[in-house]
């Protein structure tokens, strides 16, 4: 009961965040460009491939 009560008290604060920079789409574009340029997309692709192979061999 304490967990539920605590969640209900703090739930409104999840949505009441202060927006520092209203240019959300520009931030998303910049982060996506960094994701591509830094090579993290390759790590994600390799991780998906190896995870699929692991899942295939284990069952």
N, C-alpha and C positions, 0 to 999 in steps of 0.2 A: 504494500500500500504506500510506503514511503517513496518508492521509485516512481510510481504513477503520479503521486502528489508533486514530486519534484519536477517531473516532466511537464505537468500542467502549468506549474508556476513559471518555468523558463521557456515554454513553447512560444509565447508572443515575441520574445527577444530574438528568436531565430529570424523572423521576418523584418524586424526593426533594425536593419543594418544601415549604417551611414555610407553613402556612396561617395567615394573619394574622387573618382573620375567618371563622369557620365558617358564617356565614349566607350561603351562596353564592346561594341562590334570591332572597334579598332584594337582594343586589348586582346580580343579573341583572335583576330587576324595576326597580330604581332606574336602572340604565344604559339599559334600554329606554325608561322614561318620559322620561329626558333626551333620548334619541335622537328621540322623537316631539316633545317640547316645543321642542327647539332648531331644528326644521325640517330636520334632516338627512335625514329620511325623504323629504322633497320632493326634495332633491338626489339621493338614490339613485334615486328613481322617474324623474326627468328624465334622469339619466345612463343608466339602462336603456333608456328610450325613444329617446334620441338614439343610443345605441350600436346599437340594433336598426335604426333608420333608416339609419345609416351602413353597417351590415352588408348591409342590403337593397340599397342603391345601389351598393355596391362588389363585390357578387358572390356 
